[in-house]
Amino acid sequence: TAAPVEKPLAQAAKAPAPVEAMPVQVEKTPEASPAQKSNESPQPFDSLPSVVSWNQVRPAPAAAVTATAPVVDTAKPEAAGAFSSMPSVVTWQLPARKTDAAQAGPSAAASEPADSKAGAVKHTLILIRHGESQWNVENRFTGWVDVPLAPTGEAESHRAAAAIMEEKLTCDVVYSSVLKRAIKTGMNILEDMDAMHVPMIKDWRLNERHYGALQGLNKAETVAEHGEDKVNVWRRSYDTPPPDMAEDHEFWSGSDRRYAALSGDELPKAESLKTVVDRFMPLWSETLAPAIQSGKKVMVAAHGNTLRALVKHLDDIPEDAISKLNIPTAVPLVYELDENLKPIRSSRSWDPLSGYYLGDQEQIAAAINGVAAQSQAKKE
């Protein structure tokens, strides 16, 4: 940048000489004043190229750092002319932050699939399975039985809120089942985020899978009675439901006023994961997807099987693979979606999911393994 040429004050009122005739010094830049030095940009900007605008292409937006152009004394026409072609603001973008591989999920070392670069991140979807319930603690089949959170589940929901806030994520609406363990998890998160004003919409189609006659039974004791293979078919096969619940069962949902508007075909006696997918997908197509595409930041507080139904759709997971997928309690699962609601994979994705879990990755792995071990028979 050329230094403005100083002239005697007596010549200031005279018509300025043409800019072309002015001597311009390009080898030397005036010494910055102490005040200017204090405003100089810190590292890493010292190594940036001396251009007016510089941007680096990156998959996620970066914070902008703004530097103003030198102050020009407009009382000196020749000085103003020297800077007249410069923009008033110079904008730089920070380089992309590299993710620490130690903090990423199991897919961190894998190369990013080519189709994950097809679109830019347009939407963020937060999925959260409810915190540990009292029947989770007791290792009982829960299903549609309205069991409260255990103290451990309450604590998990607050840790989930802290992880979401640390990621600087927000939400505009929460969708939940009509079961209190999911509702309370979502409410605890909103309260910790100081977002109690955010609406929570409850829908029975986000309920847990109905476990039929197994509801209320201890999982390990059921394995000991019927055998691990049969119970695993009831729990984990894609399209085989457990035995039906009788209408005189103490946990029969037909006598619950929450489901008074459901038809006989809608009120289940037992469900497979396929049945859950069939009842959930209309909610996705008619309500959740349009809300996301409208620009709303959506959080879904639900249950293990309804969230499995959702991620099966998002990631197109085969039936045999989705049956083996375990989702831990109260660990935020974040999906970044393009404008067509297709998930975008990253180094943080947790195979086979495109989404990534927030929190300590080793603790999350242990929690997932704990879910898988719930149906193992008790060892004497």
Phi, psi and omega in degrees: 000130182286142178280138177296141183273125180282138177232155176301148181299329182296334182269358186295328183279347181284158177298133182290149175291155178305144183299327184296333185271355183284138173289134181238128178264122182248345184279337190231135178251136181303145178298131179286145178288162178304323180295320179293321181298324182294339181263001180297145182291137179284177172305145010266021186283345181300333183263004181288148177295148184275075177237165183289318181223135182220128179227147176243130179288132181209156185286340182230149182296147179244161178291140180267142177241127187248134175236132181276153178290162179303146178287130182248131176279104184288350175290345179252097186304322183293326179290319179298322180295327182296332183249007188296337182266000182270142174292156183281343182225138176248128183242130175243156173242140178293146175297157181297139179280129178281140179275134177292118184300331181293338182263358183269167179284185184300338182271010186298324183279345182284150178287150183286129180299150183296323184288347179288346181262008186292329182220158178276157179295122181245326184225152175236128181241128179254125176248138180217120171283146182304157175294169183302126179269171180297325179281337169298317180298320182275359178060046179249149174294126187255303179059235183271002178290133188273082184264139181282168173293143170281164175306323177295324178291323175300314180296322178298320182295324178289324175294323178298317178299317180297321179293320178295317180292323178297328177280354181062040177261152177227173175216153180256340181202145177242133173251133184222164170286184177261014181260137191297330182293326176282319180299313183294323177299313179296320180293320178299319180295314179298319180296316179295330179276003185056046184227039180295344178285344182292130182292145174242121182253124184256134182217130183298338181290350173266004178300158173298162173301138178279120184268015173059225184291349180281343185299127182098343182276148175287133186295314182294322179292326177294322176296317180297328182277318187253348181098144184295322182298313182294318180294322177295326174296316179296320183279319196241349177291153185286322189233015178250113180279161172287177178302144181297150172273133177287152183289347176261011178292146182298337181253020179297127185281347183295339179265004181267125184297341177299334186247020183298331183275353182282142177283171179299327179287330182279331183279112186278153169257341175187152181223147166263174176296325177300319178297321178297316178301316182296323180277335182278321189301323174301324177296319177298310185291322187268337188233302187292309182300313177299324178297317179295314182293338177285352179107358180285143173272114190254138169240135178247117177254107188216223191226167185306314186280326176290326176288327174296321177299320181290313182290332174302316179292313184297316185259004179052050182280133180298159184299320182290330180281321182293333179292338181263354184283131177244132179248122184287159181285136171054040172244115182299130177247115188255128175248130171258125187240149175275187185294340178263012181064029172269133183290146180250118181281156177212180179294346180269353183299147183250101184307139004272016184272151170276338179285170179227145179273144176263132178127187180292118188292326178291319178295323178295317178299319179295321179294321178296317178296327178295322177297317181297331185272001187296329184265011177285141181293150178294138178257128181286000000 
